Amino acid sequence: MIIKITIQRCMTLLLLSILLSCTKITSDAKVNDVTSAGKSINYQVVFRESIAGSYVKNVLGNNTYTYTYGFTDRGRGPKIQEAITVNDEHYITRQRVTGVNYLKLPFEDYFEIKDGKATYANTLGMGKTPVESDEFYFRFNGSPAVYEILGNLFLSNQGKSVKVFGGGEFSLVDKKLVTLESGQALTLLTIRGVDMNPVYLWMQGSSMVARIAGNRHIIREDFANSRLAIKALQDKEEEQYLFSLAKNLSNKIEKIKIENVSVFLPNGSLSPHQDVFIVNDKITAIKETDKSDNNDMEVIDGTGKTLLPGLFDMHTHNTKARGLLHIAAGVTSVRDLANNKQLKNLGRQFDENQIIGPRIVVYAGIIDGPGVLANKRNSVSTLEQALAEIDDYHALGYEQIKLYSAIKTDWVAPLINRAKEYGMRVSGHIPAFMSTQKAVELGYNEIQHINMVFLNFLSKSIDTRTPLRHTMPALHGYQLDLNDKQYTDFVKLLIEKNVVIDPTVALFENMLTSEKGLPSPTYEDIVYRLPIVNQRTYFTGGFPTTEVTAPLYRKSFQKMLDVIHDLHQKGVSLVAGTDGLPGFLLHRELELYGKSGISNKDILKMATIDAAEISQQADHLGSIEVGKDADVILIDGNPLKNLSDIRKVELTFKGGYLYEAKALYNAVGIKHFK
């Protein structure tokens, strides 16, 4: 059964050109720009080590500036125009931002202070409210301009904390003068409160030189040749910060007794009133509760609580800063499904607790083909280069190969054959213009993302390098008939080939059901626990919709849940992964499996013992048994009865260390569930 593709509805988004007029400030600014009025400062936007766009600052004079900003990422990416006026103290007095965000959604953000009142219009709505002169407006969407302005504010106010308009506070935690090998001196500012992780900002006088955040680097053109050197220096600063967190927030385990706790068993049942004994990093005994049996051990009261094996997130992309979020949420083991070839070093730092983070139990090396739409993590031009990449990954000790959308269809068979010669699993996206069924027949062991399953029943002509891999299942997925022979035969093929499905369905809930101005249903239970700027990320909405497409998207999302339940009922192996916000998104992924109709028992097994077996770690992880590693989590509640209690992590034990979730979250500006 091929889902009928209806005639595409032509939609034209009319983006009105807005004249960015600016308020004139009569007094002189207290800091000088590196260019005079009428000049421009140009920046490169580097994404995954390729120049992907540009950022331009235009100096109009009288503390007024305009900016343009944009970059591309496989058909996505923002395109923004911005105008800002600041006062002499570097507080924004007027700002207007227009354009499209990363998902190409149009937006406008306006703010102006006049006569002691702030007028604003943004994603959350519009209004007018009294404002203090020392409140800083941080836009919902926009260019990097706000970071430079914030940097100048901290440089001029001697590092005092800054109140944020709408709530919250930013603080300067460090300011260092750094001299590059070229002899140029820069100031590195470390700012907390903007994000869950510190913001690092490189300044030269009043001008921002660099803002490096993950894979996206904003670098002033005259410093382009120094970008990697600047990044290396920043990496060292970040590493020292994370080392200090590990030192201050980790508690070395000697002898611990968790008393009178309900223990989740490998069969999916609970055993109440148990005492669990942990010595160093091992479970040494499990007994009926006996309060007299303490043996000089530290005792933790487990009354009314549940002890679960540490959770597995089977689809992650790890960084040094993300590790803490996994542990705080009870995720003690992960698979990394695309990263760089230095990832083993990060895994070692996690294992040795130099940096707080989970065990990386599976390393998957990504390979993509050529072209502007390719994933930039590891793109190659020829089959020979792709085969050599598999050789390299095997030599590095990687267990899995992940193929991506720009892989040429005639490469797939030889790449799978090479990987399997080494005993490596093969998974990934479905290459452009190939059916999912064909990929399975050629030897895929696993399929990433539930939309890739739906694409099998649409058309072989879909270019999965583009956003069509999302929008086509969104528009037409609801039409999939789970009783149709083509679907049932495909499911039988998955079972016959023992193919694993990695749905990451929480991503699609956010894409297909979120509405602009409202908290995304994917994050609504935790959004107000996050720093204020992180909160705003989850109010921007999902894919652009109309009155016609919005209900179709919701029906297609429900059909995704239906398929997940059907696959599970028929015996297809599912793994719970996120490909997004560590910890919190796994909790939501599990909740959505519950909404699909899968039992809590099966869901908890899927995230623990089943995941350990698929990852070939079940000999020492995944269940609470004597002799196994004591990677366990203490839950304030009973997730077997109420699955959402999985969010109520109090303590995480991993690798011989005990972590308090509340302390971990507080360290990164997140409120604990209590």
C-alpha positions as CSV (number, residue, x, y, z in Angstrom):
1,M,0.0,0.0,0.0
2,I,1.5,3.3,-1.1
3,I,-0.1,6.3,0.7
4,K,-1.7,8.5,-1.8
5,I,0.1,11.8,-2.2
6,T,-2.4,14.6,-2.6
7,I,-1.6,17.6,-4.7
8,Q,0.6,19.9,-2.7
9,R,-1.1,22.9,-1.4
10,C,0.9,26.0,-2.4
11,M,1.4,28.2,0.6
12,T,3.1,31.6,0.3
13,L,4.3,33.2,3.5
14,L,4.3,36.9,2.9
15,L,7.1,38.4,4.9
16,L,6.5,42.2,5.1
17,S,9.6,44.3,4.8
18,I,9.9,46.4,8.0
19,L,11.7,49.6,8.1
20,L,14.0,49.3,11.1
21,S,13.9,52.9,12.4
22,C,16.0,53.6,15.5
23,T,15.7,56.0,18.4
24,K,18.5,58.7,18.4
25,I,20.6,59.0,21.6
26,T,22.1,62.4,22.0
27,S,24.9,61.7,24.5
28,D,28.1,59.9,23.5
29,A,28.7,56.2,24.2
30,K,31.2,55.4,27.0
31,V,32.8,52.6,24.9
32,N,34.2,53.1,21.4
33,D,33.5,50.7,18.6
34,V,36.3,49.3,16.4
35,T,34.7,51.0,13.5
36,S,33.2,54.5,13.1
37,A,29.7,55.3,12.1
38,G,28.8,54.1,8.7
39,K,31.2,51.1,8.8
40,S,30.5,47.4,9.1
41,I,32.0,44.6,11.0
42,N,31.8,41.2,9.3
43,Y,31.8,37.7,10.9
44,Q,31.8,34.2,9.6
45,V,29.2,31.7,10.9
46,V,31.0,28.3,11.0
47,F,28.8,25.2,11.5
48,R,30.4,21.8,11.9
49,E,33.7,23.2,10.6
50,S,32.3,24.6,7.4
51,I,31.4,28.2,6.6
52,A,27.6,28.1,6.7
53,G,26.6,31.8,6.8
54,S,27.4,35.3,7.9
55,Y,26.8,37.9,10.6
56,V,27.2,41.6,9.9
57,K,27.1,44.5,12.4
58,N,26.5,48.0,10.9
59,V,27.4,51.0,13.1
60,L,24.9,53.9,12.5
61,G,26.2,56.1,15.3
62,N,24.6,57.4,18.5
63,N,24.6,53.9,20.0
64,T,22.4,52.6,17.2
65,Y,23.2,49.5,15.2
66,T,21.7,47.2,12.7
67,Y,22.5,43.5,12.1
68,T,22.0,40.7,9.6
69,Y,22.5,37.1,10.5
70,G,21.9,33.8,8.8
71,F,23.3,30.3,8.1
72,T,22.1,27.1,6.4
73,D,21.9,23.6,7.7
74,R,20.5,21.1,5.2
75,G,17.6,23.3,4.2
76,R,17.1,24.8,7.6
77,G,18.6,27.8,9.3
78,P,17.7,31.3,10.4
79,K,17.7,34.5,8.4
80,I,17.4,37.6,10.6
81,Q,17.4,41.4,10.5
82,E,17.8,43.3,13.7
83,A,18.1,46.9,14.9
84,I,19.2,47.9,18.4
85,T,19.7,51.1,20.3
86,V,21.4,51.1,23.7
87,N,21.9,53.7,26.3
88,D,25.3,54.8,27.8
89,E,25.2,52.0,30.4
90,H,24.7,49.4,27.6
91,Y,21.1,48.5,28.4
92,I,18.9,48.0,25.4
93,T,16.4,50.8,25.0
94,R,14.9,49.8,21.6
95,Q,15.1,46.6,19.6
96,R,13.3,45.1,16.7
97,V,14.1,41.7,15.2
98,T,12.4,40.2,12.2
99,G,13.0,37.1,10.1
100,V,12.7,33.3,10.2
101,N,14.1,31.0,12.8
102,Y,16.0,27.8,12.4
103,L,12.9,25.9,11.3
104,K,12.0,28.7,8.9
105,L,9.2,30.0,11.0
106,P,8.6,33.7,10.6
107,F,8.8,35.8,13.8
108,E,9.1,39.3,15.1
109,D,10.4,40.6,18.4
110,Y,10.0,44.2,19.5
111,F,11.1,46.0,22.7
112,E,11.2,49.7,23.6
113,I,11.6,51.6,26.9
114,K,10.0,55.0,27.1
115,D,9.0,57.1,30.1
116,G,9.8,54.2,32.5
117,K,7.6,51.7,30.7
118,A,8.6,48.8,28.4
119,T,6.5,48.0,25.4
120,Y,7.1,44.5,24.0
121,A,5.8,42.1,21.4
122,N,7.3,38.7,21.1
123,T,6.5,35.0,20.9
124,L,4.6,35.1,24.2
125,G,2.4,38.1,23.1
126,M,2.5,41.8,23.6
127,G,2.2,44.2,26.5
128,K,3.3,47.3,28.3
129,T,4.7,47.2,31.8
130,P,6.8,49.3,34.2
131,V,10.5,48.6,33.9
132,E,13.5,49.4,36.0
133,S,16.5,51.2,34.4
134,D,18.8,48.2,35.2
135,E,16.7,45.4,33.6
136,F,18.3,43.8,30.5
137,Y,16.1,42.7,27.7
138,F,17.1,39.4,26.1
139,R,15.3,38.7,22.9
140,F,13.5,35.5,22.1
141,N,15.1,35.1,18.7
142,G,17.8,37.1,17.1
143,S,21.4,37.6,16.0
144,P,24.4,37.2,18.3
145,A,24.2,41.0,18.9
146,V,22.7,40.6,22.4
147,Y,25.9,38.8,23.6
148,E,28.2,41.6,22.6
149,I,25.9,44.1,24.3
150,L,25.8,41.9,27.4
151,G,29.6,41.7,27.4
152,N,29.9,45.4,27.3
153,L,27.4,45.8,30.1
154,F,29.5,43.5,32.3
155,L,32.8,45.2,31.3
156,S,31.3,48.6,32.3
157,N,29.5,47.6,35.5
158,Q,32.5,46.0,37.1
159,G,31.0,42.5,36.8
160,K,27.9,43.0,38.9
161,S,24.9,40.7,38.3
162,V,22.4,41.8,35.7
163,K,18.6,41.6,36.2
164,V,16.8,40.2,33.3
165,F,13.5,41.7,32.0
166,G,10.8,39.1,32.7
167,G,12.7,37.4,35.5
168,G,16.1,35.8,36.2
169,E,19.6,37.1,36.6
170,F,22.9,36.9,34.6
171,S,26.2,37.0,36.4
172,L,29.8,37.3,35.4
173,V,31.7,34.5,37.0
174,D,35.1,35.1,35.4
175,K,37.0,37.6,33.3
176,K,40.4,36.8,31.9
177,L,42.9,38.5,29.7
178,V,44.2,36.0,27.1
179,T,47.0,36.6,24.7
180,L,47.0,34.6,21.4
181,E,50.1,33.3,19.8
182,S,49.8,36.2,17.3
183,G,50.3,38.6,20.3
184,Q,46.7,39.9,20.2
185,A,45.1,40.3,23.6
186,L,41.5,39.3,24.1
187,T,39.2,39.3,27.1
188,L,37.4,36.1,27.8
189,L,34.1,36.5,29.7
190,T,32.3,33.6,31.4
191,I,28.7,34.4,32.0
192,R,26.2,32.3,33.9
193,G,22.4,32.4,33.9
194,V,21.9,32.8,30.1
195,D,21.9,29.0,29.4
196,M,22.2,25.8,31.4
197,N,25.9,26.0,30.7
198,P,28.1,29.0,31.0
199,V,28.4,31.3,28.0
200,Y,31.9,32.1,26.9
201,L,32.4,35.4,25.1
202,W,35.6,36.7,23.5
203,M,35.9,40.5,23.4
204,Q,38.5,43.0,22.0
205,G,37.6,46.2,23.7
206,S,33.9,46.8,23.0
207,S,33.8,44.4,20.0
208,M,32.9,40.8,20.1
209,V,35.5,38.7,18.5
210,A,34.0,35.2,18.9
211,R,31.1,33.4,20.4
212,I,31.7,29.6,20.2
213,A,28.8,27.4,21.2
214,G,29.0,23.7,20.3
215,N,29.1,23.2,16.6
216,R,28.3,26.8,15.8
217,H,31.1,29.4,15.9
218,I,30.6,33.1,15.3
219,I,34.1,34.6,14.5
220,R,35.1,38.1,13.4
221,E,36.6,37.8,9.9
222,D,40.0,39.3,10.9
223,F,40.3,36.5,13.5
224,A,39.1,33.7,11.3
225,N,42.6,32.1,11.2
226,S,42.7,32.1,15.0
227,R,39.3,30.4,15.4
228,L,40.6,27.0,16.2
229,A,43.2,28.4,18.6
230,I,40.4,30.4,20.4
231,K,38.3,27.3,20.5
232,A,41.1,25.3,22.1
233,L,41.6,27.9,24.8
234,Q,37.9,28.0,25.5
235,D,37.7,24.2,25.6
236,K,40.4,24.3,28.4
237,E,38.4,26.8,30.3
238,E,35.2,24.8,30.0
239,E,37.1,21.6,31.0
240,Q,38.4,23.2,34.2
241,Y,34.9,24.4,35.1
242,L,33.5,20.9,34.6
243,F,36.4,19.4,36.5
244,S,35.5,21.6,39.5
245,L,31.8,20.5,39.3
246,A,32.8,16.9,39.3
247,K,35.1,17.5,42.4
248,N,32.4,19.4,44.3
249,L,29.3,17.4,43.3
250,S,30.5,13.8,43.4
251,N,30.4,11.7,46.5
252,K,32.7,8.6,46.5
253,I,30.9,5.5,47.7
254,E,32.4,3.2,50.3
255,K,29.6,1.3,52.0
256,I,25.9,2.3,51.5
257,K,22.7,0.6,52.5
258,I,19.5,1.7,50.8
259,E,16.9,0.7,53.3
260,N,13.3,-0.4,52.9
261,V,13.1,0.4,49.2
262,S,11.0,-1.2,46.4
263,V,13.4,-2.8,43.9
264,F,12.6,-3.1,40.2
265,L,13.3,-6.7,39.2
266,P,14.5,-7.9,35.8
267,N,11.1,-9.4,35.0
268,G,9.5,-6.0,35.4
269,S,7.9,-6.4,38.8
270,L,8.6,-4.7,42.1
271,S,10.0,-6.3,45.2
272,P,9.0,-4.1,48.2
273,H,10.7,-3.7,51.6
274,Q,14.2,-4.5,50.4
275,D,17.6,-3.5,51.7
276,V,20.2,-3.0,48.9
277,F,23.9,-3.0,49.9
278,I,26.5,-1.2,47.8
279,V,30.2,-1.4,48.3
280,N,32.3,0.9,46.1
281,D,30.8,0.3,42.7
282,K,29.1,-3.1,43.2
283,I,25.8,-4.4,44.5
284,T,26.9,-6.8,47.2
285,A,23.6,-7.9,48.8
286,I,19.8,-7.6,48.5
287,K,17.8,-8.6,51.6
288,E,14.5,-8.3,53.3
289,T,14.5,-5.1,55.3
290,D,16.3,-5.3,58.6
291,K,17.0,-2.0,60.3
292,S,19.5,-3.6,62.6
293,D,21.7,-4.8,59.8
294,N,23.8,-1.7,59.1
295,N,27.4,-2.9,59.6
296,D,28.8,0.6,59.8
297,M,27.3,1.5,56.5
298,E,25.8,4.9,55.5
299,V,22.0,4.3,55.5
300,I,19.7,6.0,52.9
301,D,16.0,5.7,53.7
302,G,14.1,4.3,50.7
303,T,10.7,4.2,52.3
304,G,8.0,5.0,49.7
305,K,10.6,5.1,47.0
306,T,11.7,2.9,44.1
307,L,15.2,1.7,43.2
308,L,15.6,1.3,39.4
309,P,18.6,0.3,37.3
310,G,20.2,3.4,35.7
311,L,18.4,4.4,32.5
312,F,19.8,3.9,29.1
313,D,19.5,6.7,26.4
314,M,20.0,4.9,23.2
315,H,20.4,7.9,20.9
316,T,22.7,10.7,22.1
317,H,25.3,13.1,20.8
318,N,27.6,13.8,23.8
319,T,29.5,16.8,24.8
320,K,31.4,17.6,27.9
321,A,28.7,19.9,29.3
322,R,25.8,17.5,28.6
323,G,27.0,14.7,30.8
324,L,25.8,16.2,34.1
325,L,22.2,16.5,32.7
326,H,22.1,12.8,31.9
327,I,23.2,11.9,35.4
328,A,20.8,14.3,37.2
329,A,18.0,12.6,35.3
330,G,19.0,9.1,36.1
331,V,20.6,8.3,32.8
332,T,23.8,6.3,33.6
333,S,24.5,4.7,30.2
334,V,24.2,6.0,26.6
335,R,24.9,5.1,23.0
336,D,26.6,7.9,21.1
337,L,25.2,7.8,17.5
338,A,27.4,10.4,15.8
339,N,30.2,12.6,17.0
340,N,33.9,13.2,16.4
341,K,36.8,10.7,16.4
342,Q,38.0,12.1,19.8
343,L,34.9,10.8,21.6
344,K,36.7,8.0,23.3
345,N,38.6,10.6,25.3
346,L,35.3,12.0,26.6
347,G,34.1,8.6,27.4
348,R,37.3,8.1,29.5
349,Q,36.7,11.4,31.3
350,F,33.2,10.3,32.1
351,D,34.3,6.9,33.3
352,E,37.0,8.3,35.5
353,N,34.6,11.0,36.8
354,Q,36.9,13.8,35.8
355,I,33.7,15.1,34.2
356,I,30.3,14.1,35.4
357,G,28.6,12.0,32.8
358,P,27.2,8.6,31.8
359,R,29.0,5.5,30.5
360,I,29.2,5.6,26.7
361,V,28.5,2.0,26.1
362,V,28.3,2.1,22.3
363,Y,30.3,4.3,19.9
364,A,28.7,4.7,16.5
365,G,30.8,6.4,13.7
366,I,28.8,8.5,11.3
367,I,29.5,8.6,7.5
368,D,27.6,10.8,5.0
369,G,28.0,11.3,1.3
370,P,28.9,14.5,-0.6
371,G,26.9,17.7,-1.3
372,V,25.7,20.8,0.3
373,L,22.8,18.9,2.0
374,A,25.2,16.4,3.7
375,N,25.6,16.2,7.4
376,K,28.9,18.0,8.0
377,R,30.1,15.7,10.9
378,N,31.8,13.3,8.5
379,S,31.1,13.8,4.8
380,V,33.0,11.9,2.1
381,S,33.1,12.2,-1.7
382,T,33.8,8.6,-2.8
383,L,33.0,5.0,-1.8
384,E,36.7,4.4,-1.2
385,Q,36.8,7.2,1.3
386,A,33.7,5.9,3.0
387,L,35.2,2.4,3.3
388,A,38.3,3.9,4.7
389,E,36.2,5.6,7.4
390,I,34.8,2.3,8.5
391,D,38.4,1.0,8.8
392,D,39.2,4.0,10.9
393,Y,36.2,3.6,13.2
394,H,37.0,-0.1,13.7
395,A,40.6,0.8,14.6
396,L,39.3,3.3,17.2
397,G,37.1,0.6,18.8
398,Y,33.7,1.8,17.6
399,E,31.0,-0.9,17.6
400,Q,28.6,0.6,15.1
401,I,28.4,2.5,11.8
402,K,25.7,5.1,11.2
403,L,24.9,5.9,7.6
404,Y,23.3,9.2,6.8
405,S,21.0,10.6,4.2
406,A,23.5,11.7,1.5
407,I,25.1,8.3,1.2
408,K,24.7,7.2,-2.4
409,T,22.4,4.2,-2.8
410,D,25.0,2.1,-4.6
411,W,27.4,2.6,-1.7
412,V,25.1,1.0,0.9
413,A,25.7,-2.7,0.2
414,P,29.6,-2.5,0.1
415,L,29.6,-0.3,3.3
416,I,27.4,-2.7,5.1
417,N,29.5,-5.6,4.0
418,R,32.7,-3.9,5.2
419,A,31.2,-3.1,8.6
420,K,30.0,-6.6,9.1
421,E,33.4,-8.0,8.2
422,Y,34.5,-6.2,11.4
423,G,31.4,-7.4,13.4
424,M,30.0,-3.9,13.5
425,R,26.3,-3.1,13.5
426,V,24.9,-0.8,10.9
427,S,22.2,1.8,11.4
428,G,21.1,5.2,10.4
429,H,18.9,7.4,8.3
430,I,17.6,6.0,5.0
431,P,19.7,7.4,2.1
432,A,18.0,9.7,-0.3
433,F,15.9,7.9,-2.9
434,M,16.1,4.5,-1.2
435,S,13.2,2.7,0.5
436,T,13.4,1.7,4.1
437,Q,12.6,-1.8,3.1
438,K,15.6,-1.9,0.7
439,A,17.9,-0.7,3.4
440,V,16.7,-3.5,5.7
441,E,17.1,-6.1,2.9
442,L,20.7,-4.9,2.4
443,G,21.6,-5.4,6.0
444,Y,20.6,-2.4,8.2
445,N,20.5,-3.7,11.8
446,E,18.6,-0.6,13.1
447,I,16.6,2.4,11.8
448,Q,16.9,5.8,13.5
449,H,13.7,7.9,13.8
450,I,10.1,6.8,13.4
451,N,9.7,9.1,10.3
452,M,12.1,6.8,8.4
453,V,9.7,3.9,8.9
454,F,6.8,6.0,7.5
455,L,8.9,7.1,4.5
456,N,8.8,3.4,3.4
457,F,5.1,3.8,2.5
458,L,5.3,7.2,0.8
459,S,7.6,7.4,-2.2
460,K,11.2,6.3,-3.2
461,S,11.6,9.7,-4.8
462,I,11.7,11.6,-1.4
463,D,15.0,13.3,-0.8
464,T,15.8,12.5,2.8
465,R,18.6,15.0,2.9
466,T,16.0,17.8,3.0
467,P,13.2,18.6,5.4
468,L,10.9,16.5,3.3
469,R,11.9,13.6,5.5
470,H,9.9,15.4,8.2
471,T,7.2,17.2,6.3
472,M,6.0,14.3,4.1
473,P,5.3,12.0,7.1
474,A,3.7,15.0,8.8
475,L,1.3,15.6,5.9
476,H,0.5,12.1,4.9
477,G,1.5,9.7,7.8
478,Y,-2.0,9.6,9.2
479,Q,-3.2,7.7,6.1
480,L,-1.0,4.7,6.9
481,D,-3.2,1.5,7.3
482,L,-1.7,-0.9,9.8
483,N,-3.8,-3.7,8.4
484,D,-2.5,-3.2,4.8
485,K,-0.4,-6.1,3.4
486,Q,2.5,-3.8,2.5
487,Y,2.8,-2.6,6.1
488,T,2.3,-6.1,7.7
489,D,4.8,-7.6,5.3
490,F,7.3,-4.9,6.3
491,V,6.8,-5.6,10.0
492,K,7.4,-9.3,9.3
493,L,10.7,-8.4,7.5
494,L,11.8,-6.3,10.6
495,I,11.1,-9.3,12.8
496,E,12.8,-11.8,10.5
497,K,16.0,-9.6,10.2
498,N,15.9,-8.7,13.9
499,V,15.9,-5.0,13.1
500,V,15.8,-2.5,15.9
501,I,13.7,0.7,15.7
502,D,14.9,3.8,17.5
503,P,11.8,6.1,17.3
504,T,12.9,9.4,19.0
505,V,9.2,10.1,18.9
506,A,9.4,13.0,21.4
507,L,11.2,15.0,18.7
508,F,8.2,14.6,16.4
509,E,5.7,15.6,19.2
510,N,7.5,18.9,19.4
511,M,7.7,19.3,15.6
512,L,4.1,18.4,14.8
513,T,2.0,19.5,17.8
514,S,3.7,22.5,19.3
515,E,2.0,25.9,18.9
516,K,3.8,29.2,18.8
517,G,3.4,31.1,22.1
518,L,2.5,28.1,24.1
519,P,4.9,25.7,25.9
520,S,5.6,22.7,23.8
521,P,3.8,19.6,25.1
522,T,7.1,17.8,24.9
523,Y,8.7,20.2,27.5
524,E,5.7,21.7,29.4
525,D,6.3,19.7,32.6
526,I,9.8,21.1,33.0
527,V,10.0,24.3,31.0
528,Y,9.6,26.6,34.0
529,R,12.4,24.8,35.9
530,L,14.9,26.0,33.2
531,P,16.9,29.2,33.0
532,I,14.7,31.9,31.4
533,V,16.5,31.9,28.0
534,N,16.2,28.1,27.7
535,Q,12.5,28.4,28.6
536,R,11.9,30.6,25.5
537,T,13.2,27.8,23.2
538,Y,10.1,25.8,24.0
539,F,7.5,28.5,23.1
540,T,8.5,29.0,19.5
541,G,6.2,26.3,18.0
542,G,6.9,23.4,15.7
543,F,6.5,23.3,11.9
544,P,4.6,26.1,10.2
545,T,0.9,25.2,10.0
546,T,-2.3,26.3,8.6
547,E,-5.9,25.6,9.6
548,V,-5.7,22.7,7.2
549,T,-2.3,21.2,8.0
550,A,-2.4,21.6,11.8
551,P,-5.0,18.8,12.4
552,L,-3.2,16.6,9.8
553,Y,0.1,16.9,11.7
554,R,-1.7,15.9,15.0
555,K,-3.3,12.9,13.3
556,S,0.1,11.9,11.8
557,F,1.7,12.2,15.2
558,Q,-0.9,10.0,16.7
559,K,-0.3,7.5,14.0
560,M,3.4,7.4,14.9
561,L,2.3,6.4,18.4
562,D,0.0,3.8,16.9
563,V,2.9,2.3,14.9
564,I,5.2,2.3,17.9
565,H,2.6,0.3,19.9
566,D,1.9,-2.0,17.0
567,L,5.6,-2.7,16.5
568,H,6.1,-3.5,20.1
569,Q,3.0,-5.8,20.3
570,K,4.3,-7.7,17.3
571,G,7.8,-8.3,18.7
572,V,9.9,-5.6,17.0
573,S,12.7,-4.4,19.3
574,L,12.4,-0.7,20.3
575,V,15.1,1.3,22.0
576,A,14.4,4.5,23.9
577,G,16.5,7.4,22.6
578,T,16.3,11.1,22.4
579,D,18.7,12.9,20.0
580,G,18.0,16.0,22.1
581,L,17.9,17.6,25.5
582,P,19.6,15.1,27.9
583,G,17.6,13.4,30.5
584,F,14.3,15.4,30.3
585,L,13.7,14.3,26.8
586,L,14.2,10.6,27.6
587,H,11.5,10.9,30.4
588,R,9.1,12.3,27.8
589,E,10.0,9.6,25.2
590,L,9.1,7.0,27.8
591,E,5.8,8.8,28.6
592,L,4.9,8.8,25.0
593,Y,5.4,5.1,24.7
594,G,2.9,4.9,27.6
595,K,0.5,7.1,25.6
596,S,0.9,4.7,22.7
597,G,-0.5,1.9,24.9
598,I,2.7,0.1,25.9
599,S,2.6,-1.1,29.6
600,N,4.8,0.7,32.2
601,K,6.5,-2.6,33.0
602,D,7.6,-3.0,29.4
603,I,8.7,0.6,29.1
604,L,10.9,0.4,32.1
605,K,12.4,-2.8,30.9
606,M,13.0,-1.2,27.5
607,A,15.0,1.6,29.1
608,T,17.0,-0.7,31.4
609,I,17.6,-4.5,31.0
610,D,16.4,-4.6,27.3
611,A,18.7,-1.7,26.4
612,A,21.6,-3.4,28.2
613,E,21.1,-6.6,26.3
614,I,20.9,-4.8,22.9
615,S,24.1,-2.9,23.9
616,Q,25.8,-6.1,25.0
617,Q,26.2,-4.8,28.6
618,A,23.7,-7.0,30.4
619,D,26.4,-9.0,32.1
620,H,27.1,-6.0,34.4
621,L,24.5,-3.4,33.8
622,G,20.7,-3.0,33.3
623,S,19.3,-4.8,36.3
624,I,19.6,-4.8,40.1
625,E,21.3,-8.0,41.0
626,V,24.1,-9.0,43.3
627,G,27.5,-8.8,41.7
628,K,26.4,-6.3,39.0
629,D,27.7,-2.7,38.8
630,A,25.7,-0.4,41.2
631,D,24.4,1.9,38.5
632,V,21.0,2.5,40.1
633,I,18.7,5.5,40.7
634,L,16.4,6.3,43.6
635,I,13.0,7.5,42.5
636,D,10.6,9.4,44.8
637,G,7.5,7.4,43.8
638,N,6.6,4.3,41.8
639,P,7.0,4.6,38.0
640,L,5.6,1.1,37.6
641,K,2.3,2.6,38.8
642,N,2.7,6.2,37.5
643,L,5.3,6.3,34.7
644,S,5.8,10.1,35.1
645,D,7.4,9.4,38.5
646,I,10.5,8.6,36.4
647,R,11.0,12.3,36.5
648,K,11.4,12.3,40.3
649,V,15.0,11.3,40.5
650,E,16.6,12.0,43.9
651,L,19.9,10.1,43.7
652,T,21.9,8.6,41.0
653,F,24.6,6.0,41.6
654,K,27.1,5.4,38.8
655,G,30.7,4.0,38.7
656,G,31.3,4.1,42.4
657,Y,29.9,7.7,42.9
658,L,26.7,9.0,44.3
659,Y,25.1,12.2,42.9
660,E,22.3,14.3,44.3
661,A,20.0,15.3,41.5
662,K,19.0,18.6,43.2
663,A,22.6,19.7,43.6
664,L,23.5,18.8,40.0
665,Y,20.5,20.8,38.7
666,N,21.2,23.8,40.9
667,A,24.7,23.9,39.5
668,V,23.4,24.6,36.0
669,G,20.5,26.9,37.0
670,I,17.7,24.3,36.8
671,K,15.1,23.8,39.6
672,H,14.7,20.3,41.0
673,F,11.2,18.8,40.9
674,K,10.7,19.5,44.6
